[in-house]
Amino acid sequence: MLADTDSDGFSDGFEVEHADSGLDPVNRNEMLPQVQWLTDFALGAFCGDNNVCRRDSFPWLVGNILSSIAVYGDVRDFVANILEGNIFNAGLVAVGFIPLIGDATGAAAKIVRAMSHLHGEDARAAVRLLLQVMHADDSAFIDVMRQFEPGLIGRLEARGMNDAGMARIIVSNSTDYLKRLLDSSALLAKPPYPHGLPTFMNTGADGERFLREFTGVPQYKHTLIPAPGKGDGVVLGGRFPDAIVTTGLLRHLHEVKVGYVRGIFAFTQLRKDRALLAANTADSVTWHFLASNRTGKIGPSLELLKELERTGTPFYIHFP
């Protein structure tokens, strides 16, 4: 059985492959019905940008952008994909039109205007389309995004990110999510990186190697720490932190995660951490989040983020 993290009927691998169409392996994709797709697309393509015809959807945006470049055969193929139920292919067809666009600035302006009204997968797809319109020029993409999200771009730059890293992080993670993450009361300030910023990590093991270098314990082996019997009414087993740093008599635990993190396992680890602190078995616990090279995603789910904040667990976001 293929993994389907967000339980939306599309396998994770399929959603990664078709990310340009707005599919996402960790956020549920609610696909518009065929008729709705066609209606919004047609309004964008043939009715124009006015209060009567405008729709706050990605299909309308695609139709509006393609209205000046698509020819009969293109529209026929586009409609055929939708009627066959291949809505993700319709998104790919739209991306295929991008090289035909002469006025990239005009198309980018249309996307930016629409982005403030789009939400969820429509917003994510619009950001990806913007990068396509800019012909994968990371610097040009960031220049346009700076007009739309100046605060976010400034904060990412302050954390040392370059245009390529920012472009991938923004395309892979919603701007609203990134702002919420940066506003978190539990987020720690950007630390010094004597060896340079971390990269996108291929595996969890890569994240653990980074953590060992970051904490200065390169020879660390996973050590079982027996947890107290119960935490929040739940029977707890032992805890295997990814690094333990001792300072005199103090013991500091560190946990590292790669990519977008959610699920019961992370919540259980957090409960164990709080139980260890309450029992004075650990003096501090810090979590670390790194970006995944496979998905481009980084950080905890909103539910896990709220729990980190509620429990006062500090964390780093190691932006690449």
Secondary structure, DSSP 8 states (H G I E B T S, - for coil): ----TT-SSS-HHHHHHTGGGT--SSS------HHHHHHHHHIIIII-SSTTT--SSHHHHHHHHHTTT--HHHHHHHHHHHHTT-HHHHHHHHHHHGGG-S-HHHHHHHHHHHHTT--HHHHHHHHHHHHHHTTT-HHHHHHHHHHH-HHHHHHHHHTT--HHHHHHHHHHS-HHHHHHHHT-TTB------TT-----BSSHHHHHHHHHHHHT-TT-----B---SEETTEE---B--SEEEEETTEEEEEEEEESEE-SHHHHHHHHHHHHHHHTTS-SEEEEEEE-BTTT---EE-HHHHHHHHHTT--EEEE--
